[in-house]
Amino acid sequence: MDVSLFDFDLPEERIALRPASPRDSARMLVVHGDSRLEHRHVRDLPDYLNAGDALVVNDTKVIAARLRGQRLRAEGLAKIEILLHRRLSPSRFSVLARPAKKLSAGDALVLGGLDAKVISRGEAGEAEIEFSLSGAALDAAIAAKGEMPLPPYIAGKRPADARDAQDYQTMFARDFGSVAAPTAGLHFTPQLSQALAAKGVAREQITLHVGLGTFLPVTADDTSAHRMHPEQVTISAQTASRLNAVHDKGGRIAAVGTTSLRSLESALDAAGRITAFDGETDIFLTPGHQFRAADLLLTNFHLPRSTLFMLVSAFMGLEVMKKAYTEAIAQDYRFYSYGDACLLMRPS
């Protein structure tokens, strides 16, 4: 499909720089399969779920993945900023470097006080680096020295601060590995979780470590030419079995966030059953995809021409989502990672 079909105008002031407080007070645009729209709040989510339904959340934890420092050479120093992208070994990471043109294999680096060296430099700003520390010691040092990797549309307006260390993690965060938060999960509070449990809604946890693709725009003219960066997914056999049982008993599966939805769709077998999964996915969900894993999707409002707006358009239909986004902009909804939510309810 022509990527320009997924374009829309978004006023700059609609980009949220801080989350709602409390988190579940964020607004929620409910989008029905017949294109009917309702204006609610995230705390109202239990009104749309029934006993026997299941909520699927992503329990990945965001790494303090942005490190600033210097390249050391005899001819002089150069300022370097890196974004940890993907762990390759206990001491090595694939990173996005800026400015990458100042790096060469063998260069020594000091990043946030941590010693490292450049193993190789690739294309589009990517490089591989090795730290002098390893394993748990390196993890602790990165957590202490790094910055939360706020998306460019926030980081370009203000620096990350101490509040972001809390705000940019979901209450489900358990396993370090992401360079961006699964932002639909940011709306949840213990009170909302308790209300859902009291309603008889089960909660299942999967893991998708959000990678570099989150920050990369779609530069192709047609969706068929775009390739997603692979991301690591883990779904246990027990979780898969329980989710299949939900559908078998007539319940619905609600995916919290596009990462949960992509994980579930990646784990389907030929019969449409969710299976255990431990590996990488580069699934790209665009209109025409037949969704079989989830019946509802709670998600934030996404960037124009982004893979995520393409995904929600695939889930509900492009015209339905264009109508919803037009309404959201007119009604002053807050967009992107720290913004409001929409609940997408496909026809049953």
TORPA-36254 format. One record per residue: x, y, z of N, C-alpha, C in turn; residue in one letter. Coordinates in steps of 0.001 Angstrom, whole numbers, plus 500000, padded with zeros to 6 digits. Example, Ala and Ser with C-alpha at 12.3 -4.5 7.8 and 13.67 -1.06 7.14 Angstrom:
513190494310507800512300495500507800513200496700507800a
512850497750507080513670498940507140512900500030507870s
END
This chain:
500833498795500000500000500000500000500868501256500000m
500329502302499424501021503582499388501123504134500816d
502325504417501251502554504895502620501837506221502870v
501645507023501832500989508323502013499538508180502466s
498936507010502283497569506781502754497478506860504274l
498609506695504941498630506668506403499107507993506997f
499064509046506195499494510360506648498307511131507227d
498579512010508159497568512932508679498297514085509346f
497591515192509532498189516382510146497935516359511643d
499005516503512401498890516528513860499483517823514389l
498675518640515058499227519869515658500304519534516692p
501362520309516686502497520066517579502081520030519052e
501093520837519408500691520928520813499941519688521305e
499615518787520424498925517549520829499906516488521332r
501212516723521215502221515763521669502411515919523174i
502146514845523929502246514886525390503700514778525824a
504100515642526750505461515627527277505545514985528659l
504406514803529309504320514118530596503059513249530583r
503058512153531340501861511318531400500783511927532285p
499559511425532132498468511823533024498761511306534430a
498226511983535434498393511552536820497044511664537538s
496559510552538101497133509208538050497077508642536633p
497826507594536410497987507072535059496660506697534405r
495764506086535189494518505619534578493492506729534404d
493871507984534710492983509116534426493119509593532984s
494041508995532232494187509350530819492873509107530088a
492609509901529088491399509723528294491520508467527428r
490387507900527087490359506689526262489238506830525234m
489621506876523978488656506901522888488308505463522532l
487045505089522721486603503736522408486117503717520964v
486741502851520161486433502762518734485764501412518484v
484495501453518107483741500230517851483884499819516387h
483593498553516128483745498027514779482852498690513763g
481719499249514210480819499965513294481209501431513157d
482395501791513644483004503132513611482377504092514632s
481508503591515499480968504421516571482081504746517561r
482068505976518095483114506440519001482510506832520346l
483242506506521422482856506927522764484057507581523438e
483780508606524228484835509295524964484785508853526423h
485813508133526859485870507616528224487264507873528800r
487588507196529910488912507247530511489426505821530692h
490743505691530819491324504351530951490765503625532167v
490466504354533216489895503703534412488560503019534122r
487922503353532988486649502740532603486827501433531845d
488063500994531659488318499781530881487502498574531361l
487314498366532673486518497208533101485103497186532536p
484565498338532139483216498376531567483139497648530224d
484282497441529594484302496859528244484819495424528229y
485122494889529393485608493517529490484671492705530380l
484650491409530146483742490520530867484511489452531630n
483854488845532604484428487680533273484732486620532225a
485931486057532299486349485069531314487205485630530205g
487264486969530092488181487594529137489596487587529730d
490589487834528879491981487887529337492668489118528758a
493456489751529600494252490917529220495698490449529071l
496337490786527960497726490383527722498613491615527783v
499581491617528710500477492750528886501917492328528584v
502715493306528225504131493093527935504938493476529178n
505700492516529717506428492778530967507887493177530750d
508225493628529545509591494102529313509887495330530157t
511167495530530445511612496670531247512580497505530419k
512413498802530470513236499702529660514614499875530290v
515650499709529469517025499970529887517272501483529876i
518072501967530799518535503362530742519559503442529610a
519041503378528376519842502975527218520627504098526556a
520417505347526969521160506443526339522371506803527196r
523556506721526590524807507044527276525548508123526494l
526061509089527200526819510175526569528271510101527030r
529176510447526139530582510395526523531500510887525420g
532683510254525345533706510718524416534389509543523724q
534827509824522501535752508936521792537159509427522076r
538044508492522420539414508848522763540350508460521629l
541083509430521113542125509176520112543283510119520389r
544456509745519881545643510582520101545448511979519507a
544724512055518377544555513359517738543483514220518400e
542758513665519370541789514497520081540543513742520487g
539712514414521290538468513844521790537309514235520878l
536275513443520910535048513767520179533866513345521033a
532860514220521145531655513877521899530844512831521150k
530355511838521885529588510735521308528368510463522185i
527248510199521549526047509748522252525631508417521638e
525334507431522467524910506140521936523597505717522584i
522841504972521799521603504363522275521772502857522174l
521810502191523322521916500736523314520700500161522605l
520940499246521697519850498723520885519566497260521170h
520606496444521143520399495006521243521626494363521876r
521387493540522875522512492885523536522983491708522681r
524293491627522468524879490568521654525610489534522505l
526077489937523680526784489049524606526756489726525969s
527290489102527016527286489768528322527970491134528336p
528877491385527379529598492655527385529425493471526106s
528741492916525090528632493605523799527200494008523479r
527065495191522844525769495692522395525871496190520956f
524786496028520241524584496794519020523994498127519447s
524498499223518902524068500549519344523782501433518138v
523053502496518392522892503588517442523742504729517965l
524715505170517173525678506181517624525446507501516896a
525728508592517598525608509922517002526727510800517528r
527583511355516660527653511112515220528489509856514930p
527910508918514238528587507650513980529812507826513095a
529828508865512261530948509061511339532261509316512080k
532182509641513371533394509878514155533945508604514772k
533299507469514515533736506206515105534363505293514067l
535377504564514506536010503533513688536304502338514576s
536413501162513961536743499958514720538039500165515485a
538050499771516751539218499918517599539223501163518456g
538327502123518187538290503351518990537949503035520445d
538606503739521354538273503654522774537211504696523094a
536269504317523969535178505201524356535081505262525879l
534623506394526362534207506521527762532779507046527713v
531826506214528157530407506525528042529795506530529432l
529432507715529917528889507803531252529851507280532299g
531140507387532042532153506875532957532498505418532749g
531846504751531783532108503334531503533059503207530321l
534084502383530456535040502163529380534475501171528372d
534685501478527090534215500598526021535106500778524811a
534953499897523832535672500056522572534744499696521421k
535027500280520270534232500040519075534736498771518392v
533855497822518201534199496582517488534027496766515991i
532920497397515602532675497628514171531663498748514029s
531623499337512856530631500364512547529890499964511286r
528553499991511366527743499607510221527151500817509527g
525976500603508943525300501664508198524259502342509082e
523810503504508635522713504239509270522942504478510758a
524210504712511125524504505063512504524680503897513449g
524575502679512959524701501518513837526166501150514041e
526456500630515233527807500178515560527697499066516597a
528794498329516752528874497321517800529982497746518757e
529659497754520060530662498139521039530760497072522125i
531937497036522766532163496109523870532592496902525095e
531922496656526220532250497318527472533320496532528230f
534041497212529104535026496525529941534342495709531031s
533143496123531425532348495354532375531478494340531639l
530902493409532386530125492344531763528991491908532680s
527951491351532091526886490718532850526189491648533826g
525960491147535047525218491899536051525928493193536441a
527254493169536454528007494387536799527773495475535756a
527734495080534495527458496040533430526023496546533523l
525085495645533786523683496046533916523523497112534994d
524153496895536133524050497840537243524672499180536886a
525790499140536173526470500380535796525642501173534785a
525032500479533822524182501159532839522982501788533536i
522376501054534462521223501584535201521600502843535974a
522820502883536490523267504031537283523708505206536429a
524300504939535271524921505987534466524089506421533258k
523183505557532813522446505854531592521233506740531825g
520641507177530720519417507984530742518280507183530126e
517052507434530582515910506802529946515829507271528495m
515633506357527566515659506705526139514320507246525650p
513994508457526075512736509057525639512705509162524113l
511535508985523512511436509101522049511855510486521575p
512277510599520330512770511888519823511772513028519945p
510464512729519799509471513800519846509271514338521267y
509797513644522280509829514192523643511224514726523951i
512242513902523654513618514287523964514025515563523239a
513415515847522090513730517073521356513159518317521999g
512256518121522967511611519262523615512069519464525059k
512566518386525687513067518506527052513970517321527345r
514942517470528251515811516347528597515088515361529517p
515529514119529496515032513135530450515437513558531854a
514573513273532838514886513637534212514487512512535152d
514593512777536449514345511732537451512915511207537380a
511958512049537005510565511594536909510399510525535840r
511170510644534764511037509681533668511472508277534060d
512384508181535022512819506855535467511644506043535987a
510642506720536538509423506072537013508341506099535946q
508160507258535324507055507438534381507177506553533155d
508408506245532731508621505528531469508793504024531677y
508321503510532821508245502069533058506797501715533380q
506340500580532882505008500120533246505046499437534609t
503896499272535232503830498577536516504111497085536354m
504123496595535103504373495177534843505845494891534558f
506684495933534452508066495786533998508843494818534877a
509482493834534223510196492793534965511550492481534361r
511610492289533038512832491830532378513440492958531546d
514654493429531945515340494467531176515587494001529744f
515414494923528793515731494567527421515216495528526370g
514398496525526749513793497417525761514475498779525725s
514440499390524536514920500762524396513748501731524276v
512541501228524436511342502059524475510299501317525291a
509432502066525948508398501441526763507273500909525886a
506626499813526310505361499401525692504272500317526247p
504016501417525552503395502582526181501936502392526591t
501198501476525982499820501263526438499807500784527882a
500829500048528282500919499563529648501185500657530661g
501626501831530201501896502934531127500624503448531798l
499461503144531230498201503654531768497696502883532986h
498301501757533293497749500893534339498238501300535725f
497330501134536688497599501376538096497183500136538881t
497669499993540110497196498872540938495674498882541108p
495086500063541209493644500158541388492901499629540160q
493376499983538967492743499479537743492918497972537632l
494096497480537952494331496033537902493418495292538870s
493209495865540049492311495245541021490874495233540514q
490452496302539871489094496370539332488882495340538232a
489881495138537414489786494131536350489733492724536938l
490560492472537932490550491159538570489206490897539242a
488642491915539879487337491756540529486238491460539513a
486428491922538280485464491674537202485588490245536661k
486688489556537028486912488210536518487746488166535252g
488491489259535000489365489330533825490745488825534215v
491224487821533517492556487280533790493624488190533200a
494844488126533751495969488873533183497082487902532850r
497547487957531606498653487124531158499796488025530725e
501033487562530952502209488364530628503056487670529568q
503425488453528579504369488001527553505525488997527570i
506575488719526813507709489647526745508073489903525290t
508072491164524910508699491598523661509614492755524016l
510907492589523755511870493654524019511866494620522832h
511389495821523085511213496815522034512573497297521553v
512765497280520240514073497579519678514147498871518891g
515184498968518109515531500184517381514453500615516396l
513687499671515860512675500001514865511667501018515348g
511481501109516663510564502086517242510952503513516847t
512241503785516674512705505137516396512892505416514902f
512722504405514082513024504571512665511762504851511856l
511765505886511033510597506191510198510499505225509020p
509310505162508440509124504397507204509559505300506057v
510643504941505406511167505779504324510741505283502946t
510224504060502878509774503509501597508472504186501162a
508205504172499869506957504730499342505799503742499453d
506133502459499529505109501416499607505396500522500807d
504359500099501503504558499283502701505284497981502403t
505148497463501191505787496187500841507299496281500845s
507839497508500782509290497686500732509902497943502106a
509072498056503141509590498332504482509898497030505207h
511007497014505944511392495844506726511524496246508195r
510922495455509053510992495701510495512292495140511055m
512832495795512066513964495239512807513454494069513651h
514189492968513718513748491845514564513791492204516043p
512823491694516788512740491917518224512507490582518922e
513047490448520122512982489190520869511636489063521580q
511003487900521407509696487620522006509766486332522814v
509103486317523969508966485101524759507515484954525207t
506917483821524852505580483441525322505701482014525835i
505372481804527094505520480463527666504412479531527178s
504680478243527262503679477247526882502450477359527778a
502654477662529052501536477787529983500648478978529614q
501284480108529273500518481286528863499736481000527590t
500379480374526616499698480040525366498492479147525621a
498656478152526472497570477229526774496388477948527420s
496680478828528369495597479550529049494871480495528090r
495614481137527186494974482039526234494106481272525240l
494570480139524785493741479316523895492461478882524604n
492562478586525890491390478172526666490372479307526773a
490853480554526819489950481703526854489052481703525626v
489649481555524451488860481524523223487980480288523155h
488493479161523616487709477925523583486427478064524399d
486483478863525465485322479029526350484471480241525974k
484772480871524844483973481998524386484404483345524909g
485535483400525601486045484671526094486827485409525027g
487197486627525352487945487462524415489341487748524960r
490263487984524052491628488356524402491827489828524054i
492242490598525048492516492022524853494022492238524955a
494632492677523877496068492956523863496302494373524369a
497184494505525345497578495830525833498817496243525051v
498598497065524050499703497575523256499975496775521994g
500576497466521046500922496838519770501994495768519942t
502856495906520966503884494884521169503256493560521585t
502243493617522455501546492384522845500839491768521650s
500202492608520842499487492096519676500446491464518679l
501566492110518406502538491562517459503114490241517971r
503330490167519290503846488929519867502863487786519665s
501590488029519967500574486985519831500426486543518378l
500392487495517466500239487143516048501452486378515530e
502622486641516113503840485931515704503843484488516179s
503054484195517205503084482870517828501961481956517353a
501189482369516355500076481554515875500558480411514993l
499915479261515141500202478157514226499209478191513061d
499286477223512173498455477222510965496967477156511285a
496639476603512440495240476469512833494738477683513607a
495602478699513798495199479890514518495311479763516018g
496026478750516492496235478570517926497525479264518357r
497509479857519549498696480503520096499624479415520634i
500889479502520268501877478506520681502961479154521526t
503721478320522224504901478828522924505860479417521897a
506530480507522276507407481201521323508588481752522084f
509776481486521587510994482050522165511964482296521021d
511896483489520482512728483808519323512449485224518861g
512845485518517639512703486868517106511493486973516187e
510900488152516161509841488441515209510156489738514480t
509838489768513195509895491004512421508564491205511706d
507488490685512309506171490751511695505750492203511494i
505200492490510332504767493837509942503286493726509596f
502433494282510441500988494112510305500389495319509597l
499889495083508386499315496131507558497933495696507081t
497128496635506578495783496266506131495790495071505184p
494867494172505439494809492909504715495184491734505590g
495883492007506705496235490927507624494985490436508343h
494846489122508483493725488529509190494134488233510630q
493628489032511562493966488868512971493174487711513564f
493884486866514304493226485712514913493510485589516408r
494500486306516913494903486109518309494139486987519280a
493838488230518912493247489186519850491951489752519289a
491062490085520202489752490631519844489652492122520127d
490438492603521077490475494009521438491930494450521544l
492147495743521346493492496302521452493414497639522164l
494138497759523282494311499050523952495648499597523510l
495656500786522964496895501339522421496865502852522517t
498030503471522362498119504926522358497839505450520951n
497924506759520797497782507383519486499170507529518858f
499292507141517602500597506954516980500928508017515931h
502190507993515510502692508966514545502103508743513152l
501945509836512383501572509678510978502612508843510235p
502155508026509300503008507217508417503868506202509177r
503518505918510408504308504987511213503790503562511056s
504664502596511370504239501190511315503128500921512322t
503072501697513407502047501479514419500689501996513969l
500660503122513259499377503566512701498917502598511609f
499850502021510878499491501000509900498895499781510585m
499459499416511749498953498258512488497519498492512959l
497233499641513569495872499871514053494894499990512892v
495375500485511762494534500541510575494236499145510047s
495203498250510174494970496859509802493961496205510733a
494010496568512009493154495941513021491700496382512884f
491484497674512577490130498227512564489657498692511191m
490586498893510271490242499477508983490766500896508903g
491350501252507763491988502558507610490992503705507765l
489832503604507151488876504700507227488335504875508640e
488132503771509349487679503859510740488716504589511585v
489991504248511397491030504876512208491263506328511813m
491109506656510553491235508063510165490124508889510811k
488906508333510838487797509017511511488097509185513000k
488610508115513628488916508167515065489993509206515363a
491055509241514561492148510187514806491690511624514551y
490849511823513558490316513164513312489525513645514518t
488713512744515091487947513079516288488873513343517472e
489901512503517640490824512671518755491539514017518688a
491962514415517509492640515705517348491662516844517632i
490433516738517128489434517788517343489071517932518818a
489125516816519559488747516820520976489953516947521908q
491091517340521366492289517646522157492839516456522929d
492770515266522354493440514122522959494951514328522876y
495665513731523808497119513844523873497740512645523170r
498756512872522344499299511838521460500655511310521941f
500962510113521443502246509435521536502501508816522914y
503758508604523244504121507718524351503500508102525689s
503463509390526002502901509851527268501450510341527112y
500859510027525983499537510554525688498393509668526136g
497224509919525571496002509201525898495938507876525146d
494845507154525345494705505803524793493465505697523921a
493436504666523122492196504292522439492001502783522602c
490753502385522767490384500979522885489707500574521593l
490332499666520867489834499242519557489107497921519725l
487805497942519377486944496776519561486472496276518200m
487091495202517735486727494652516439485345494005516527r
484628493962515405483308493312515413483432491859515853p
482515491403516728482562490019517212481928489070516198s
END
